[in-house]
Amino acid sequence: MPDVATVLHPQLDATLDWVGMANMQMPILFDAGDGSAHRSSAKVDVFVNLTRPDQRGIHMSRLYLLVDDHLGSRALDAATLASLLNALLDSHRDMADRARIGIRFEHLIRRPALRSGNSGWRAYPVSIQACLDAEGLHIQIGTEVVYSSTCPASAALSRQLIQQQFAKDFHPDMPLEHTAVLAWLGSETGIVATPHAQRSVARLRVRYAVDAPLNIIALLDRVETALGTPVQTAVKREDEQAFARANGSNLMFCEDAARRIYRALDADNTIACFNVQVEHLESLHPHDAVACASKSQL
């Protein structure tokens, strides 16, 4: 059959940085770190460079078939990615010397409730970027943690208003009765202000050390523990109360959150470098508060 891709117009001869396909629909099999591989639906981007100016295009079908062969039947790990990237280059050995692949999917992890003994599912976005070039294999992992952040400034201002209300309702000359104060503390009249809190997100990109497993669960656990208030799944009243307590004892600005995550990731010797961006989606105003931190360059 004719192959017009091999016929180049003389005015179009040039090398190309990347050529390939984006948003291919593929199944992947991924072990997030608990020893159990789960199948997910993924979107896959795959590219090679084109080093020959006399070649009009690459062999797109070869890319697709190799991705299908590797990701459809093998667990997704560093070895599988290395094998796939080498196969991509072998299929274009006279045309390319670099290959890269991007994989995006959601991974479900079961999370326990804070107090009730129930549990529920959280879907975490996962992105994997892998590249093979003259310097070797490079793999980056991206994910997100959603959490609650309560503003320290708003908390201080709320406490001041409560103090002022207490001074108004309990005059210095009045005898303080335990039952009256206890009732006041449990009333809407007494607690006249509450600090603002908001759903917040920490966006993470990490590069693991050589031969370290792609342990997403350990990464998520480390960050959620550092933050202290990840969003919940199954929630009964006792869980909601525990979450309120955690927020009240865990006040943070976006700068605090970024520094907590930095310390947590820096203490993990399986992570070579990382980038963190936290966004507090403010309830006080329509713009967001953002802080970033990184270790080395990805």
C-alpha positions as semicolon CSV with decimal commas, in nm:
position;residue;x (nm);y (nm);z (nm)
1;M;0,000;0,000;0,000
2;P;0,124;0,353;-0,066
3;D;0,291;0,539;0,221
4;V;0,278;0,913;0,158
5;A;0,439;0,980;0,497
6;T;0,774;0,893;0,341
7;V;0,744;1,160;0,072
8;L;0,859;1,502;0,195
9;H;0,800;1,834;0,026
10;P;1,145;1,989;-0,028
11;Q;1,041;2,314;0,141
12;L;0,928;2,143;0,463
13;D;1,246;1,957;0,563
14;A;1,324;2,012;0,933
15;T;1,367;1,814;1,252
16;L;1,084;1,811;1,508
17;D;1,104;1,816;1,886
18;W;0,811;1,582;1,944
19;V;0,561;1,394;1,732
20;G;0,298;1,153;1,859
21;M;-0,052;1,119;1,998
22;A;-0,239;1,267;2,293
23;N;-0,537;1,152;2,499
24;M;-0,530;0,789;2,394
25;Q;-0,777;0,586;2,600
26;M;-0,601;0,295;2,768
27;P;-0,649;0,059;3,062
28;I;-0,366;0,057;3,315
29;L;-0,286;-0,175;3,605
30;F;-0,137;0,016;3,897
31;D;-0,019;-0,077;4,246
32;A;-0,026;0,244;4,450
33;G;0,180;0,089;4,728
34;D;-0,051;-0,148;4,914
35;G;0,054;-0,458;4,719
36;S;-0,270;-0,475;4,523
37;A;-0,280;-0,377;4,155
38;H;-0,603;-0,208;4,044
39;R;-0,719;-0,150;3,689
40;S;-0,814;0,205;3,590
41;S;-0,907;0,393;3,277
42;A;-0,630;0,630;3,172
43;K;-0,555;0,900;2,918
44;V;-0,214;0,851;2,760
45;D;0,013;1,082;2,561
46;V;0,308;0,930;2,373
47;F;0,578;1,102;2,167
48;V;0,915;1,057;2,001
49;N;1,128;1,324;1,841
50;L;1,195;1,328;1,467
51;T;1,567;1,368;1,399
52;R;1,558;1,320;1,022
53;P;1,462;1,627;0,819
54;D;1,415;1,409;0,513
55;Q;1,141;1,202;0,680
56;R;0,790;1,347;0,656
57;G;0,643;1,173;0,962
58;I;0,676;0,895;1,216
59;H;0,493;0,563;1,245
60;M;0,196;0,660;1,466
61;S;0,047;0,312;1,465
62;R;0,366;0,168;1,613
63;L;0,334;0,402;1,909
64;Y;-0,025;0,302;1,972
65;L;0,037;-0,072;1,947
66;L;0,340;-0,059;2,178
67;V;0,152;0,142;2,440
68;D;-0,139;-0,101;2,421
69;D;0,093;-0,400;2,456
70;H;0,285;-0,266;2,755
71;L;0,014;-0,090;2,954
72;G;-0,268;-0,331;2,884
73;S;-0,099;-0,639;3,026
74;R;0,174;-0,528;3,268
75;A;0,168;-0,355;3,605
76;L;0,261;0,011;3,569
77;D;0,596;0,068;3,738
78;A;0,940;0,206;3,656
79;A;1,046;-0,116;3,482
80;T;0,737;-0,117;3,258
81;L;0,788;0,249;3,168
82;A;1,156;0,189;3,085
83;S;1,068;-0,112;2,870
84;L;0,798;0,084;2,685
85;L;1,019;0,386;2,617
86;N;1,299;0,164;2,488
87;A;1,052;-0,014;2,262
88;L;0,928;0,319;2,126
89;L;1,283;0,418;2,035
90;D;1,358;0,076;1,885
91;S;1,053;0,113;1,662
92;H;1,195;0,443;1,533
93;R;1,567;0,371;1,567
94;D;1,658;0,545;1,245
95;M;1,441;0,849;1,319
96;A;1,433;0,927;1,693
97;D;1,662;0,938;1,998
98;R;1,412;1,058;2,262
99;A;1,076;0,926;2,377
100;R;0,827;1,036;2,640
101;I;0,493;0,926;2,774
102;G;0,231;1,089;2,997
103;I;-0,037;0,892;3,183
104;R;-0,333;1,042;3,373
105;F;-0,588;0,853;3,578
106;E;-0,769;0,843;3,912
107;H;-0,681;0,590;4,178
108;L;-0,936;0,491;4,444
109;I;-0,811;0,448;4,801
110;R;-1,029;0,348;5,094
111;R;-0,996;0,586;5,387
112;P;-1,118;0,526;5,745
113;A;-1,350;0,769;5,925
114;L;-1,205;0,966;6,216
115;R;-1,414;0,810;6,495
116;S;-1,713;0,604;6,383
117;G;-1,532;0,300;6,245
118;N;-1,680;0,352;5,899
119;S;-1,476;0,405;5,585
120;G;-1,521;0,536;5,233
121;W;-1,347;0,586;4,901
122;R;-1,131;0,879;4,789
123;A;-1,034;0,918;4,425
124;Y;-0,690;1,074;4,392
125;P;-0,571;1,208;4,055
126;V;-0,241;1,059;3,943
127;S;-0,020;1,179;3,660
128;I;0,297;1,003;3,549
129;Q;0,548;1,161;3,313
130;A;0,837;0,947;3,189
131;C;1,110;1,039;2,941
132;L;1,405;0,847;2,798
133;D;1,689;1,047;2,643
134;A;2,068;1,058;2,630
135;E;2,082;1,129;3,004
136;G;1,873;0,823;3,091
137;L;1,526;0,758;3,233
138;H;1,334;1,036;3,411
139;I;1,003;0,972;3,592
140;Q;0,781;1,228;3,764
141;I;0,468;1,153;3,966
142;G;0,196;1,408;4,028
143;T;-0,106;1,395;4,259
144;E;-0,325;1,618;4,478
145;V;-0,438;1,626;4,840
146;V;-0,760;1,809;4,928
147;Y;-0,784;1,937;5,286
148;S;-0,952;2,192;5,511
149;S;-0,766;2,503;5,624
150;T;-0,887;2,731;5,902
151;C;-0,747;3,085;5,900
152;P;-0,539;3,175;6,211
153;A;-0,615;3,548;6,174
154;S;-0,988;3,484;6,150
155;A;-0,968;3,254;6,452
156;A;-0,797;3,525;6,658
157;L;-1,057;3,784;6,556
158;S;-1,338;3,542;6,641
159;R;-1,190;3,474;6,985
160;Q;-1,175;3,849;7,047
161;L;-1,545;3,887;6,964
162;I;-1,632;3,598;7,196
163;Q;-1,432;3,762;7,474
164;Q;-1,616;4,090;7,416
165;Q;-1,951;3,912;7,425
166;F;-1,853;3,734;7,746
167;A;-1,756;4,066;7,906
168;K;-2,095;4,206;7,804
169;D;-2,300;3,910;7,927
170;F;-2,101;3,854;8,249
171;H;-2,034;4,186;8,418
172;P;-1,726;4,193;8,647
173;D;-1,950;4,250;8,948
174;M;-2,166;3,947;8,868
175;P;-2,093;3,619;9,044
176;L;-1,984;3,354;8,795
177;E;-2,187;3,038;8,815
178;H;-2,046;2,729;8,651
179;T;-2,382;2,619;8,507
180;A;-2,451;2,964;8,360
181;V;-2,109;2,987;8,193
182;L;-2,138;2,631;8,064
183;A;-2,479;2,707;7,913
184;W;-2,346;3,030;7,762
185;L;-2,057;2,845;7,596
186;G;-2,304;2,605;7,436
187;S;-2,532;2,877;7,301
188;E;-2,538;3,070;6,978
189;T;-2,558;3,385;7,188
190;G;-2,222;3,313;7,344
191;I;-2,031;3,189;7,041
192;V;-2,095;3,498;6,832
193;A;-1,823;3,437;6,571
194;T;-1,651;3,147;6,403
195;P;-1,332;3,157;6,194
196;H;-1,356;3,102;5,822
197;A;-1,229;2,775;5,679
198;Q;-1,212;2,657;5,322
199;R;-1,147;2,355;5,108
200;S;-0,784;2,366;5,001
201;V;-0,565;2,168;4,765
202;A;-0,198;2,071;4,765
203;R;-0,063;1,988;4,418
204;L;0,244;1,766;4,430
205;R;0,506;1,663;4,176
206;V;0,786;1,434;4,288
207;R;1,076;1,248;4,138
208;Y;1,166;0,931;4,323
209;A;1,520;0,817;4,388
210;V;1,666;0,553;4,159
211;D;1,506;0,209;4,218
212;A;1,251;0,352;4,467
213;P;0,895;0,218;4,418
214;L;0,621;0,449;4,290
215;N;0,445;0,443;4,628
216;I;0,158;0,690;4,592
217;I;-0,017;0,579;4,913
218;A;0,292;0,648;5,124
219;L;0,324;0,990;4,959
220;L;-0,041;1,076;5,025
221;D;-0,027;0,949;5,384
222;R;0,281;1,155;5,458
223;V;0,125;1,476;5,322
224;E;-0,218;1,421;5,480
225;T;-0,058;1,353;5,818
226;A;0,148;1,670;5,790
227;L;-0,160;1,878;5,710
228;G;-0,382;1,712;5,971
229;T;-0,719;1,791;5,809
230;P;-0,764;1,595;5,484
231;V;-1,123;1,586;5,359
232;Q;-1,329;1,291;5,481
233;T;-1,549;1,027;5,318
234;A;-1,803;0,853;5,545
235;V;-1,903;1,104;5,814
236;K;-2,123;1,050;6,120
237;R;-2,171;1,314;6,389
238;E;-1,877;1,188;6,593
239;D;-1,657;1,210;6,283
240;E;-1,772;1,566;6,210
241;Q;-1,700;1,669;6,567
242;A;-1,352;1,516;6,549
243;F;-1,294;1,702;6,223
244;A;-1,404;2,029;6,387
245;R;-1,159;1,963;6,671
246;A;-0,879;1,893;6,423
247;N;-0,948;2,220;6,241
248;G;-0,960;2,416;6,566
249;S;-0,623;2,284;6,682
250;N;-0,468;2,297;6,336
251;L;-0,493;2,658;6,219
252;M;-0,285;2,735;5,910
253;F;-0,210;2,994;5,649
254;C;-0,113;2,869;5,302
255;E;0,251;2,943;5,393
256;D;0,220;2,710;5,693
257;A;0,075;2,433;5,477
258;A;0,352;2,461;5,217
259;R;0,622;2,445;5,486
260;R;0,460;2,143;5,653
261;I;0,453;1,954;5,326
262;Y;0,811;2,054;5,244
263;R;0,936;1,914;5,576
264;A;0,736;1,595;5,529
265;L;0,868;1,527;5,179
266;D;1,222;1,634;5,259
267;A;1,232;1,370;5,535
268;D;1,149;1,092;5,285
269;N;1,474;0,952;5,146
270;T;1,289;0,775;4,862
271;I;1,209;1,117;4,709
272;A;1,492;1,287;4,520
273;C;1,320;1,617;4,444
274;F;0,973;1,768;4,449
275;N;0,754;2,066;4,378
276;V;0,458;2,172;4,595
277;Q;0,185;2,427;4,529
278;V;-0,089;2,482;4,787
279;E;-0,403;2,678;4,712
280;H;-0,647;2,792;4,981
281;L;-0,976;2,853;4,798
282;E;-1,080;3,136;5,023
283;S;-1,432;3,177;5,158
284;L;-1,357;3,536;5,269
285;H;-1,288;3,671;4,919
286;P;-1,313;3,545;4,561
287;H;-0,937;3,513;4,502
288;D;-0,720;3,232;4,633
289;A;-0,415;3,229;4,859
290;V;-0,121;3,036;4,710
291;A;0,222;2,924;4,834
292;C;0,488;2,716;4,657
293;A;0,793;2,525;4,772
294;S;1,040;2,297;4,596
295;K;1,348;2,087;4,648
296;S;1,588;2,092;4,350
297;Q;1,447;2,119;4,001
298;L;1,216;1,868;3,834
